Amino acid sequence: MKKLILLTIVLVLALTASIQAAPRGMEWGWSMADVESVERELDSFHVETEEGVMTFGGVFGGYESLIIYQFSEGLQTVIIRPLGDNYKDDVTAFADFYDSVTTKYGDAVEVDSDLHPAGEGLDFAPALLMGYLDIAFFWDAPDARIGLAALGSDELVLLAYSEPGTGLEEF
């Protein structure tokens, strides 16, 4: 009897450990209905649903954002796009997101950057603020592949979480 109880506890712990968390209290593999239910609880508003993609407006990390969920046999990727009044506001969100992810997971494992010719000679912050720098950081966390990008050429900031092993490699 003790062996049966011990085996049951081990199986429950193994199954619990294999569930990996997506952002906003969700789990990888969830259905669209599961995600929509949580977003409603978070007071987000539904923007649109297309084949395999649901978009909500809500708050993420203290910033009004578009939250985009991509599905392939369940939730696979979450993309957050802050909606500041201008690109400089979005760069502020970028800095805060970077600090938050780095605090939780340590330094990025990959950095990809492209400095446009007009930004040569500028330090990092001015080049980023002026839109002359495209930069992306990537982390391999236990529960997600995380990417954070500031694409100055498009005046766009994106934070993406992807189920581990699903191939988030670039923006």
C-alpha positions in Angstrom: 0.0 0.0 0.0 2.8 2.4 0.9 4.5 1.6 -2.5 1.2 2.5 -4.3 0.9 5.8 -2.5 4.6 6.6 -3.2 4.2 5.7 -6.9 1.0 7.9 -7.1 2.9 10.9 -5.5 5.8 10.4 -7.9 3.5 10.3 -10.9 1.6 13.4 -9.8 4.9 15.3 -9.2 6.2 14.2 -12.6 3.1 15.4 -14.4 3.1 18.7 -12.5 6.7 19.3 -13.3 6.1 18.7 -17.1 3.5 21.4 -17.3 5.2 24.6 -18.5 3.9 28.0 -17.9 3.1 30.6 -20.5 2.8 34.2 -19.5 -0.3 35.7 -17.9 -1.1 32.6 -15.9 -1.7 30.3 -18.9 -0.2 27.0 -20.0 1.3 26.0 -23.3 -1.1 23.9 -25.3 -4.3 25.6 -24.0 -7.2 26.0 -26.4 -8.5 29.4 -27.7 -11.4 29.1 -25.3 -9.1 28.6 -22.3 -7.1 31.7 -23.3 -10.2 33.8 -23.9 -11.6 32.9 -20.5 -8.4 34.0 -18.7 -8.2 37.2 -20.7 -11.8 38.1 -19.8 -10.9 37.6 -16.1 -8.0 40.0 -16.7 -10.4 42.6 -18.0 -8.8 42.6 -21.5 -10.8 43.3 -24.5 -11.0 41.1 -27.6 -9.7 42.7 -30.7 -9.9 40.0 -33.3 -9.6 36.3 -34.1 -8.2 34.9 -37.2 -7.2 31.4 -38.1 -4.9 30.3 -35.3 -4.4 33.8 -33.9 -6.3 35.7 -31.2 -5.6 39.3 -30.3 -6.6 41.1 -27.1 -6.0 44.6 -25.8 -4.9 44.8 -22.2 -2.2 45.6 -19.7 1.1 43.7 -19.6 3.9 44.8 -17.3 2.2 48.0 -16.6 1.8 49.0 -20.2 -1.3 49.1 -22.5 -0.5 46.5 -25.0 -1.8 44.2 -27.8 -1.5 40.6 -26.6 -1.3 38.2 -29.6 -1.8 34.5 -29.1 -0.7 32.1 -31.8 -2.0 28.5 -31.8 -0.8 25.3 -33.4 -2.5 22.3 -31.7 -2.8 24.6 -28.6 -1.2 27.8 -27.4 2.3 28.0 -28.8 3.4 31.7 -28.8 2.4 34.9 -27.0 3.5 38.2 -28.4 3.2 41.5 -26.5 3.3 44.8 -28.4 3.2 47.9 -26.1 1.0 50.7 -27.4 2.7 53.8 -26.3 1.8 57.2 -27.7 5.0 57.1 -29.7 8.1 55.0 -30.2 10.0 56.6 -27.3 7.2 55.4 -24.9 7.6 51.9 -26.4 11.4 52.1 -25.8 10.7 52.8 -22.2 8.5 49.6 -22.1 11.4 47.8 -23.9 13.8 48.8 -21.1 11.4 47.8 -18.4 10.7 44.4 -20.1 14.4 43.8 -20.5 15.0 44.5 -16.8 12.2 42.2 -15.8 13.2 39.3 -17.9 16.9 39.7 -17.0 16.1 39.8 -13.3 14.1 36.6 -13.6 16.3 34.6 -16.0 19.7 36.3 -16.1 21.6 37.6 -19.1 20.3 36.9 -22.6 21.9 33.9 -24.4 21.8 35.6 -27.8 21.9 39.2 -29.0 21.2 40.2 -32.6 21.6 43.9 -33.6 21.8 46.0 -36.7 22.9 49.7 -36.6 21.7 51.7 -39.5 24.3 54.0 -41.2 22.6 57.1 -39.9 23.2 56.0 -36.4 27.0 55.4 -36.6 28.8 57.1 -33.8 25.8 57.2 -31.5 25.7 55.5 -28.2 23.2 52.7 -27.7 20.4 54.7 -26.1 20.3 57.6 -28.6 20.6 55.2 -31.5 17.7 53.1 -30.1 15.5 56.2 -29.3 16.1 57.7 -32.8 15.2 54.5 -34.6 18.6 53.8 -36.0 19.1 50.5 -34.1 17.3 47.2 -34.5 18.2 44.9 -31.5 16.8 41.6 -30.3 17.7 39.6 -27.1 16.8 36.0 -26.6 16.6 33.9 -23.4 16.2 30.1 -22.9 14.1 29.9 -19.8 12.9 26.6 -18.3 9.3 27.4 -19.2 9.7 29.4 -22.5 12.0 30.7 -25.2 11.8 34.5 -24.8 12.6 37.2 -27.3 12.6 40.9 -26.8 13.1 43.3 -29.8 13.2 47.0 -30.5 13.0 47.4 -34.2 13.8 51.1 -34.7 13.4 50.9 -38.4 9.8 49.9 -37.9 9.3 51.8 -34.7 8.1 48.6 -33.1 8.8 46.9 -29.8 7.9 43.2 -29.3 8.2 40.8 -26.4 7.5 37.2 -27.3 7.2 34.0 -25.3 7.2 30.7 -27.1 6.8 27.2 -26.0 10.3 25.6 -25.5 11.5 23.9 -28.6 9.1 25.6 -31.0 11.7 27.7 -32.8 11.5 31.4 -31.8 14.7 32.4 -33.5 14.2 35.9 -34.9 11.8 38.8 -35.3 
